[in-house]
């Protein structure tokens, strides 16, 4: 048998022993990983991407020591990764994570609970239920608001469409669409996930109608009303209206009060994709940008985008818990059904306890800290917008007020750069959808 102290051992040595006899080697391994992160990944002086050649996939016959593996990770894989800690990083709507959420991921992995059911994640099931209700109330969905974390905004938007289908056509879950002339309407600037969702749920992309936007990328309310009226005149049944709070390209926020009123007028489920822009709800100075979201039946929000939480961390919030429960099968025959099982209210089954790292970030920053960072982001975006306005090198596509994105098409942006994106104070800026690649 290989010498345990040399870091080489049978495969079973790399599991935590119940009696703790191998704690020292596991601790040494953990400390080595922490040192690698702090010393080798977090410093911003590395290039955006140092090495572009593919890393060869190989699986050894015999297992290797962490003392061999970790140097290879740092020397071969890290240089091939995007350096989001670079001071010029333009966040593509993903902020640099607060370190509590990085270490929180390690805690989540070590605890290894499963949000499929309360039996497999008892404490975290209660924590997530409370957290989703709290977030729902922050967005104005009322005291009975409910929701669930999930693996990204795309899945949240799909789930919102499924919930809208359940609310309007409850028999479709069992019988299928059966040529039902249902149509959904979203902004022409909506995320591509809506088109994917229309395909996945069998609605069909032809029945997902794109409503024109104005010069700032906001859905035109009059165009929405006309599209809904036209659909009804053609014998179609509109059942879903999707607005956006923080579009991918310009960061624009749709005119939510007007769109919500029109959706109600035509009897449609009103969804707000606030995956990105929803964060401004936590800034007293800027929460007015999301005025009207309280009319929504459902809201997508991704703390991973602008609340400094490590991916993945996304949620769907709903006003009516029962609709979400009835959207999916409510039976897990191999689990206790007397309490809440989150596996019954989403497409996902097995799921990490990401509520822990979200809770850690909120505990670390507090509401005051969140507001301070968000206000700083908004101030930086306005500084950047002012710089664009003062130069002939670029043109401002979406002037303030908007979210913290400012978009200048084509060419290199004027320097120095100062747009929010990483929240680190290093002068990095955000330019969504690949506008203005890092140089």
For each residue, the residues with C-beta under 8 A, 3 or more apart:
1: 4 9 10
2: 6 8 9 10
3: 6 8
4: 1 8 9 13 22 25
5: 25
6: 2 3 65
7: 25 65 66 67
8: 2 3 4 64 65
9: 1 2 4 13 14 25
10: 1 2 13
11: 14 63
12: 15
13: 4 9 10 22 25
14: 9 11
15: 12
16: 20 22 23 26
17: 20 21 22 23
18:
19:
20: 16 17 23
21: 17
22: 4 13 16 17 25 26
23: 16 17 20 26 27
24: 27 28
25: 4 5 7 9 13 22 28 29
26: 16 22 23 29 30
27: 23 24 30 31
28: 24 25 31 32
29: 25 26 32 33 66
30: 26 27 33 34
31: 27 28 34 35
32: 28 29 35 36 66 67 70
33: 29 30 36 37 70
34: 30 31 37 38
35: 31 32 38 39 40
36: 32 33 39 40 41 70 73 74
37: 33 34 40 41 42 102
38: 34 35 41 42
39: 35 36 42 43
40: 35 36 37 43 74 78
41: 36 37 38 78 85
42: 37 38 39 85
43: 39 40 46 85
44: 83 85 86 87 424 426
45:
46: 43 50 78 79 83 85 86
47: 50 83 86
48: 82 83 86 88 89 438
49: 52 79 80 81 82 83
50: 46 47 79 80 83
51: 76 79 80
52: 49 80
53: 80
54:
55: 76 77 80
56:
57:
58:
59:
60: 63 64
61:
62:
63: 11 60
64: 8 60 68 69
65: 6 7 8 68 69
66: 7 29 32 69 70
67: 7 32 70 71
68: 64 65 71 72
69: 64 65 66 72 73
70: 32 33 36 66 67 73 74
71: 67 68 74 75
72: 68 69 75 76 77
73: 36 69 70 76 77 78
74: 36 40 70 71 77 78
75: 71 72 78 79
76: 51 55 72 73 79 80
77: 55 72 73 74 80 81
78: 40 41 46 73 74 75 81
79: 46 49 50 51 75 76
80: 49 50 51 52 53 55 76 77
81: 49 77 78
82: 48 49
83: 44 46 47 48 49 50 86 89
84: 89 91 94 96 422
85: 41 42 43 44 46 89 96 422 424
86: 44 46 47 48 83 89 428 438
87: 44 422 424 426 427 428
88: 48 417 427 428 429 438
89: 48 83 84 85 86 96 421 422 428 438
90: 419 421 428 429 430 431 436 438
91: 84 94 95 96 420 421 422 428 430
92: 430 432 433 434
93: 246 248 275 276 305 306 405 430 432
94: 84 91 304 305 311
95: 91 304 305 306 307 308 421 422 423
96: 84 85 89 91 308 421 422 423 424
97: 101 102 304 308 309 310 311
98: 101 102 308 309 361 364 365
99: 102 103
100: 103 104 357 360 361 363 364
101: 97 98 104 105 308 309 310 313 357 358 360 361
102: 37 97 98 99 105 106 310
103: 99 100 106 107 360
104: 100 101 107 108 310 356 357 360 361
105: 101 102 108 109 310 357
106: 102 103 109 110
107: 103 104 110 111 356 357
108: 104 105 111 112 113 352 353 354 356 357
109: 105 106 112
110: 106 107
111: 107 108 353 356
112: 108 109
113: 108 120 121 124 353
114: 117 120 121 350 351 353
115: 120 121 124 125 128 149 342 343 350 351 352 353 355
116: 120 121 332 335 341 342 343 349 350 351
117: 114 120 121 125 332 335 336 341 342 343
118: 121 122 125 126 336 339 340 341
119: 122 335 336 341
120: 113 114 115 116 117
121: 113 114 115 116 117 118 124 125 353
122: 118 119 125 126
123: 126 127
124: 113 115 121 127 128 353 355 356
125: 115 117 118 121 122 128 129 339 340 341 342
126: 118 122 123 129 130
127: 123 124 130 131 355 356 359
128: 115 124 125 131 132 148 149 342 353 355
129: 125 126 132 133 146 340
130: 126 127 133 134
131: 127 128 134 135 355 358 359
132: 128 129 135 136 145 146 147 148 149 315 317
133: 129 130 136 137 143 144 145 146 147
134: 130 131 137 138
135: 131 132 138 139 145 147 301 315 317
136: 132 133 139 141 142 145 146 147 299 317 318 319
137: 133 134 140 141 142 143 145
138: 134 135 281 282
139: 135 136 145 274 278 281 290 293 294 296 299 301 317
140: 137 293 294
141: 136 137 145 294 296 299 317 318 319
142: 136 137 145 319
143: 133 137
144: 133 319 320 321
145: 132 133 135 136 137 139 141 142 317 318 319
146: 129 132 133 136 317 318 320 321 324
147: 132 133 135 136 315 316 317 318 324
148: 128 132 315 316 324 342 345 346
149: 115 128 132 313 314 315 351 354 355 358
150: 155 156 159 314 315 316 346 347 348 351
151: 155 312 314 348 351
152: 155 156 302 312 314
153: 156 157 191 193 273 275 300 302 314
154: 157 158 191 193 196 197
155: 150 151 152 158 159 314 346 347 348
156: 150 152 153 159 160 275 300 301 302 314 315 316
157: 153 154 160 161 191 193 194 197 242 271 273 300
158: 154 155 161 162 193 196 197 200 201 347
159: 150 155 156 162 163 316 324 327 346 347
160: 156 157 163 164 240 242 269 271 298 300 316
161: 157 158 164 165 184 194 197 198 201 203 240 271
162: 158 159 165 166 201 327 328 347
163: 159 160 166 167 269 297 298 318 323 324 327
164: 160 161 167 168 184 239 240 268 269 271 297 298
165: 161 162 168 169 172 173 182 201 203 239 240 327
166: 162 163 169 170 172 173 323 326 327
167: 163 164 170 239 269 297 320 323
168: 164 165 182 237 239 267 269
169: 165 166 172 180 182 239
170: 166 167 173 326
171: 174 175
172: 165 166 169 175 176 177 178 180
173: 165 166 170 327
174: 171
175: 171 172 178
176: 172 202
177: 172 180 182 202 203
178: 172 175
179:
180: 169 172 177 237
181: 235 236 237
182: 165 168 169 177 203 207 236 237 238 239
183: 207 208 209 231 236 237 238 239
184: 161 164 194 198 203 207 208 209 238 239 240 241 242
185: 208 209 210 211 224 227 228 231 238 240 241 242 268
186: 190 194 208 209 210 211 240 241 242 243 244
187: 190 210 211 213 218 219 242 243 244 247 254
188: 210 211 212 213 219
189: 213 217 218 219 244 247 248 249 250 252
190: 186 187 194 210 242 244 247 273
191: 153 154 157 194 244 248 273 275
192: 195 196
193: 153 154 157 158 196 197
194: 157 161 184 186 190 191 197 198 208 242 273
195: 192 198 199 205 208
196: 154 158 192 193 199 200
197: 154 157 158 161 193 194 200 201 203
198: 161 184 194 195 201 203 204 205 207 208
199: 195 196 203 204 205
200: 158 196 197
201: 158 161 162 165 197 198
202: 176 177
203: 161 165 177 182 184 197 198 199 207 208
204: 198 199 207 208
205: 195 198 199 208
206:
207: 182 183 184 198 203 204
208: 183 184 185 186 194 195 198 203 204 205
209: 183 184 185 186 227 231
210: 185 186 187 188 190
211: 185 186 187 188 219 220 223 224 227
212: 188 219 220 223
213: 187 188 189 216 217 218 219 220 252
214: 217 218 220
215:
216: 213 250 252 397 398 399 402
217: 189 213 214 247 249 250 252 397 398
218: 187 189 213 214 247 252 253 254 255
219: 187 188 189 211 212 213 223 224 243 244 254 255 259
220: 211 212 213 214 223 224
221: 224 225 255 258 259 262
222: 225 226
223: 211 212 219 220 226 227
224: 185 211 219 220 221 227 228 241 259 262
225: 221 222 228 229 262 265 266
226: 222 223 229 230
227: 185 209 211 223 224 230 231
228: 185 224 225 231 232 238 241 262 266 268
229: 225 226 232 233 266
230: 226 227 233 234
231: 183 185 209 227 228 234 236 237 238
232: 228 229 235 236 237 238 266
233: 229 230
234: 230 231
235: 181 232
236: 181 182 183 231 232
237: 168 180 181 182 183 231 232
238: 182 183 184 185 228 231 232 241 266 267 268
239: 164 165 167 168 169 182 183 184 268 269
240: 160 161 164 165 184 185 186 268 269 271
241: 184 185 186 224 228 238 259 262 263 266 268 269 270 271
242: 157 160 184 185 186 187 190 194 271 272 273
243: 186 187 219 254 256 259 260 270 271 272 273
244: 186 187 189 190 191 219 247 252 253 254 272 273 274 277
245: 253 254 256 272 273 274 276 277 278 289 290 293 403
246: 93 251 252 253 274 275 276 277 278 403 405
247: 187 189 190 217 218 244 250 251 252 253
248: 93 189 191 276 432 433
249: 189 217 397 407 432 433 435
250: 189 216 217 247 397 398 402 405 407 432
251: 246 247 276 277 398 402 403 404 405 406 407 432
252: 189 213 216 217 218 244 246 247 398 402 403
253: 218 244 245 246 247 256 277 289 290 402 403
254: 187 218 219 243 244 245 259
255: 218 219 221 258 259 292
256: 243 245 253 259 260 272 290 291 292 293 295 296
257: 260 261 291 292 295
258: 221 255 261 262 292
259: 219 221 224 241 243 254 255 256 262 263 270 292
260: 243 256 257 263 264 270 292 295 296
261: 257 258 264 265 295
262: 221 224 225 228 241 258 259 265 266
263: 241 259 260 266 268 269 270 295
264: 260 261 267 268 270 295
265: 225 261 262
266: 225 228 229 232 238 241 262 263
267: 168 238 264
268: 164 185 228 238 239 240 241 263 264
269: 160 163 164 167 168 239 240 241 263 297 298
270: 241 243 259 260 263 264 295 296 297 298
271: 157 160 161 164 240 241 242 243 296 297 298 299 300
272: 242 243 244 245 256 290 293 296 298 299 300
273: 153 157 190 191 194 242 243 244 245 299 300
274: 139 244 245 246 277 278 281 290 293 299 300 301
275: 93 153 156 191 246 278 300 301 302 305 314
276: 93 245 246 248 251 279 302 305 306 403 405
277: 244 245 246 251 253 274 280 289 290 306 403
278: 139 245 246 274 275 281 290 293 299 300 301 302 306
279: 276 282 283 301 303 305 306 307 374
280: 277 283 286 287 289 290 374 378 403
281: 138 139 274 278 287 290 293
282: 138 279 287 307 367 370 371 374
283: 279 280 286 287 370 371 374 375 378
284: 287 371
285: 371 375 378
286: 280 283 289 374 375 378
287: 280 281 282 283 284 290 291
288: 291
289: 245 253 277 280 286 401 402 403
290: 139 245 253 256 272 274 277 278 280 281 287 293
291: 256 257 287 288
292: 255 256 257 258 259 260 295
293: 139 140 245 256 272 274 278 281 290 296 299
294: 139 140 141
295: 256 257 260 261 263 264 270 292
296: 139 141 256 260 270 271 272 293 299 319
297: 163 164 167 269 270 271 318 319 320 323
298: 160 163 164 269 270 271 272 316 317 318 319
299: 136 139 141 271 272 273 274 278 293 296 316 317 318
300: 153 156 157 160 271 272 273 274 275 278 314 315 316 317
301: 135 139 156 274 275 278 279 314 315 317
302: 152 153 156 275 276 278 305 306 313 314 315
303: 279 306 307 308 309 313 314 315 358 361
304: 94 95 97 307 309 310 311 312 313 314
305: 93 94 95 275 276 279 302
306: 93 95 276 277 278 279 302 303 374 377 403 404
307: 95 279 282 303 304 313 358 361 370
308: 95 96 97 98 101 303 361 365 373 423
309: 97 98 101 303 304 313 357 358 361
310: 97 101 102 104 105 304 313 357
311: 94 97 304
312: 151 152 304 354
313: 101 149 302 303 304 307 309 310 354 357 358
314: 149 150 151 152 153 155 156 275 300 301 302 303 304
315: 132 135 147 148 149 150 156 300 301 302 303
316: 147 148 150 156 159 160 298 299 300 324 346
317: 132 135 136 139 141 145 146 147 298 299 300 301
318: 136 141 145 146 147 163 297 298 299 321 323 324
319: 136 141 142 144 145 296 297 298
320: 144 146 167 297 323 324
321: 144 146 318 324 325
322: 325 326
323: 163 166 167 297 318 320 326 327
324: 146 147 148 159 163 316 318 320 321 327 328 345
325: 321 322 328 330 344 345
326: 166 170 322 323 330
327: 159 162 163 165 166 173 323 324 345
328: 162 324 325 344 345 346 347
329: 344
330: 325 326 337 344
331: 337 344
332: 116 117 335 337 341 343 344
333:
334:
335: 116 117 119 332 341 343
336: 117 118 119 339 341
337: 330 331 332 341
338:
339: 118 125 336
340: 118 125 129
341: 116 117 118 119 125 332 335 336 337 344
342: 115 116 117 125 128 148 345 346 351
343: 115 116 117 332 335 346 348 349 351
344: 325 328 329 330 331 332 341
345: 148 324 325 327 328 342
346: 148 150 155 159 316 328 342 343 351
347: 150 155 158 159 162 328
348: 150 151 155 343 351
349: 116 343
350: 114 115 116
351: 114 115 116 149 150 151 342 343 346 348 354
352: 108 115
353: 108 111 113 114 115 121 124 128 356
354: 108 149 312 313 351 357 358
355: 115 124 127 128 131 149 358 359
356: 104 107 108 111 124 127 353 359 360
357: 100 101 104 105 107 108 309 310 313 354 360 361
358: 101 131 149 303 307 309 313 354 355 361 362
359: 127 131 355 356 362 363
360: 100 101 103 104 356 357 363 364
361: 98 100 101 104 303 307 308 309 357 358 364 365
362: 358 359 365 366 370
363: 100 359 360 366
364: 98 100 360 361 369
365: 98 308 361 362 368 369 370 373
366: 362 363 369 370
367: 282 370 371
368: 365 371 372
369: 364 365 366 372 373
370: 282 283 307 362 365 366 367 373 374
371: 282 283 284 285 367 368 374 375
372: 368 369 375 376
373: 308 365 369 370 376 377 423
374: 279 280 282 283 286 306 370 371 377 378 404
375: 283 285 286 371 372 378 379
376: 372 373 379 380 420 423
377: 306 373 374 380 381 404 420 421 423
378: 280 283 285 286 374 375 381 382 403 404 420
379: 375 376 382 383
380: 376 377 383 384 404 418 419 420 429
381: 377 378 384 385 400 402 403 404 405 406 419 420 430
382: 378 379 385 386 400
383: 379 380 386 387 418 419
384: 380 381 387 388 406 417 418 419 429
385: 381 382 388 389 396 399 400 406
386: 382 383 389 390
387: 383 384 390 391 414 418
388: 384 385 391 394 395 396 406 408 413 414
389: 385 386 396
390: 386 387
391: 387 388 394 414
392:
393: 411 412 413 414
394: 388 391 408 409 410 411 413 414
395: 388 408 409
396: 385 388 389 399 406 407 408
397: 216 217 249 250 407 408 409
398: 216 217 250 251 252 402 405 406 407
399: 216 385 396 402
400: 381 382 385 406
401: 289
402: 216 250 251 252 253 289 381 398 399 405 406
403: 245 246 251 252 253 276 277 280 289 306 378 381
404: 251 306 374 377 378 380 381 419 420 421 430
405: 93 246 250 251 276 381 398 402 419 430 431 432
406: 251 381 384 385 388 396 398 400 402 419 429 430 431
407: 249 250 251 396 397 398 431 432 433 435
408: 388 394 395 396 397 411 413 431 435 436
409: 394 395 397 435
410: 394
411: 393 394 408 436
412: 393 415 436 439
413: 388 393 394 408 417 429 431 436
414: 387 388 391 393 394 417
415: 412
416: 427
417: 88 384 413 414 427 428 429
418: 380 383 384 387 427 429
419: 90 380 381 383 384 404 405 406 428 429 430 431
420: 91 376 377 378 380 381 404 423 429 430
421: 89 90 91 95 96 377 404 428 429 430
422: 84 85 87 89 91 95 96 426 428
423: 95 96 308 373 376 377 420
424: 44 85 87 96 428
425:
426: 44 87 422
427: 87 88 416 417 418
428: 86 87 88 89 90 91 417 419 421 422 424
429: 88 90 380 384 406 413 417 418 419 420 421
430: 90 91 92 93 381 404 405 406 419 420 421
431: 90 405 406 407 408 413 419 434 435 436
432: 92 93 248 249 250 251 405 407 435
433: 92 248 249 407
434: 92 431 437
435: 249 407 408 409 431 432
436: 90 408 411 412 413 431
437: 434
438: 48 86 88 89 90
439: 412
